[in-house]
Amino acid sequence: MAGKKTDKKSGSDKKSGSDKKSRKHYNVKRWELYKIADGKLVINNKSCPKCGKLLAKARGREFCGGCGYTIFENVAPKTETKPITEESKVEEPAK
């Protein structure tokens, strides 16, 4: 089976790690996730109602890394809007 020869890309053609956007990685501060109350270990974070894993806190929201469940903090509840009916329409005066 004679096939078409292809040139292999050299390592210089690949993007280096410095070209990618990078953020500083912060280690988890495990001592902030738990507290001791009455001689028992208590978890500070809430648990996910869907899968049971702990919710992470970041930027005004809590989210589950496993299933994607998200709770937004400081969000005003949505107000109900009344549907527009013919009676509620305002007619423009004729000129």
N, C-alpha and C positions, 0 to 999 in steps of 0.2 A: 504494500500500500504506500505508494509514493504520494505524499501530500504536499501542500504548499508550505514553504518555509516561512515562518514569521520571525521577525526580530523581537527578542525579549527586551523589555524596557529596562534601562539601567536604573540604578538606585537614585541617580541625580534627578530623574524626571519626577520622582514622587515628591509630594509636599512634605516639608519637614514639620516637626511639631511646633516650631515657633510661628508658622504661618497661621495656625488655627487660633481662634479666639480662646483665651483661657481665663478662667476665674480662679481665684485662690481657694483652695480646698480647706475648709475648717473641720477639725476633728469634733466628734460628738462629745459634749461635756456630760458624761454619764452621771456625775454627781448632781446635776441640775434636773435630771429626769425623775429622781426618786427622793423621798424624804422619809424619815422615821417618826412615827407618831404612835405613842403608847407601846413602844417596843416592837412595832410591826412596820414592815416596809410598805410604803404607799406610793403608787405611781402617780405622778403629777399630770401627765398627758391623758387626754380622753382616748377611748378605744373606738375603733371603727364599728359602726352598727352593721355593716355588710359582711366584713370578713374577720373582724376581731383584732386586727393589728393595731398598734399605736399610731395616733395621728401626729404628724409633724407640724410644727408651727413656723410660719414664715410669711412676712409681708401682709399682715392683716388677714390671714386665712389659715385654716388647719386642713391638711389633706392627708390621704392615705396613699402610701407609695405602692401598695399592692393592687388595689382595685380602682383608685382614682377618685374616690369619694371626697368631696370638698365642702367645707363649711366656711362661709365668708363672715368676718366679724365687722361690726360697725356699719352694717348695711341697713338702710331704712326700709321698713316693710312697704311693699307695693300697695298703692291706693287703688281702689277699684274705680274704673271709669264707667260712666253711664253711657249706654248706647245712644247715638243721635237718632231722634225720631223727627217726624215731620212737624210735630207740635213745638219742639224745642228749637227748630231752626229760626233764625232771625231774618226777617225779610228786609231788603234794602229799600229805602224810600225811592219812589220814582221821581225823576227830575223833569 
